[in-house]
Amino acid sequence: MSKYKVGMVSLGCDKNRVDSELILGAINKHYEITNDAKEADIIIVNTCGFIESAKQESIDTILEMAEYKNKYNCKMLIATGCLTQRYGDELLELIPEIDILMGVNDYMKLHRLILDFIKEHKRISSASYTDEGVNEGIRLLTTKQHTAYVRIAEGCNNFCTYCIIPKIRGKFRSRLEKNILDEVKLLVDNGVKEIILIAQDLTDYGVDIYGKRMLHDLVRKISLIEGVQWIRLLYCYPEEITDELIEEIANNDKVVKYLDLPIQHISSSVLKQMGRRTNKENIISFILKNIGVAPIYYDFDCILNVTYNNKIKKIKFIKKNISTIIDGKVRHDPYMVAESAIKLICNDLKYEDREDDPEYVMLNAKLKSDKRINKIKKLQAKMEKKDQKKLQNKKKKPVRKSKFNSKYSDRIQSIRESDEKFRKSHENE
């Protein structure tokens, strides 16, 4: 008897990608894996449920794959991931095309659930919640052969006011160091050369099981594994980055000189409302302190609210390198110069360029010439003109509607209403 063919559609972040690889690894010996969903007898959609656009994409994808039951070979549709964990049986009721619904803690049960569905022909819901353990096992990689993501922890203890992740994934829990090192060795034996460490809160690694932050020690031990050529760190909260970690990145030749900082906002009052454990001064202080320590690119997502001429302006900077040090001198990225200039005229943050001093952004320093003032004003005028042009183009651009909205508008509206109820019910928690 030939094996059933299984196709996977993985949505969302790289942590979700690792889950998808674990699912494929767990069922690989029982089924034939295919990259073409049209050929698949069983289709799995690993969903994302973090923000509105991600939820919409997940719903659209589930409904699109449901059409494959009529058009192609699909006989079973499985939905899993953050969206299914968040809504559970409610989603199963709203989308009757789903045959098996799983949460984020039930991947190892999948083969048994498939056999139960084939035998009973009854829809199955299995979305259990747990704060214990981390999904681990053999993975079937979906990345290029030379690179792989390694999840070192699950869940989150930050409980930011805008984020649902702790309620979906549970409290923060680190993987055992031995398990991580064994996984890296296995990946290297299979040709992987770049290890990308990921977690919801990478910098908190070790606190729950070792009593202190141990990311720097883990990075050093991974670098000692023969065959590892590059190590990259993703999603490091600036308030949790230790001096030991900065030193390890700076001095370890195998660690990519790069940090991804989820700053997201630079207004202290907004950060407080978001439930973040830092403020504007601490963020700026951290960056200035470490610019002179290590030649590291600091990439960040940030929204800056500033006051200029009694008007509030919102300026968004997305993943721009703010500076690096080459031959002992600070080399400015143009986006950093633009940001500093806008802060200067909008928020009383003075800017002084000093190549001989790594702390080149000087608070309350006097401007040296009118020429610089004029330059800054021209820069601001240019940016405002560009924003106005974008706004005009946005008004002209027709709203793109999902091709499934018309056909499934009632169900999608019901899901949105359920989401609103869910959000309100947890506002006071």
WOPE-V114003 format. One line per field, one symbol per residue. psi: psi as a letter, one per 40 degrees, with the letter a starting at -180 (. if undefined). burial: 1 if it has 24 or more other C-alpha atoms within 12 Angstrom, else 0. A space follows every 10 residues. Layout:
psi->???
burial->???
This chain:
psi->hiiihhihhh iaiddddddd ddddddeded ihhiehddeh dhhhhhiifd iddddddddd dddddddedd daehehhhha addddddbdd ddddgeehdh hiaeeedeed dddddddddd fhihhggihi eiihhiahih ieiideiiih heiiaiedfi deheddedea ihhiihdddd ddddddddde ehdhhhhiid gdeeheddde eihedddddd dddehhdhdi hihhghhdee hidddddddd ehdehhghhh hgddiehddd dddeeifaid ddddddddde dedighhhii hhhhhihhfe ihihhhhhgh hdiihhfeih hhhddddddd ddddedffhi hhhgdehdge hhhfiiidid dddddddddd dddddddddd ddddddhihh iieedddfdd dddddddddd dddddede.
burial->0001111111 1111111111 1111111100 1010001111 1111111111 0000111111 1111111110 0011111111 1111111111 1101111111 1111111111 1011001000 0011111110 0011111111 1100001111 1111111110 0011111111 1111111001 1011111100 0111111111 1111110000 0011111111 1110101111 1111111111 1101111111 0101111111 1111111101 1000011111 0011011101 1111111111 1111110000 0000111001 1111100001 1100011111 1111111011 1110000111 1000000000 0000010011 0000000000 0000000000 0001000000 1100110010 000000000
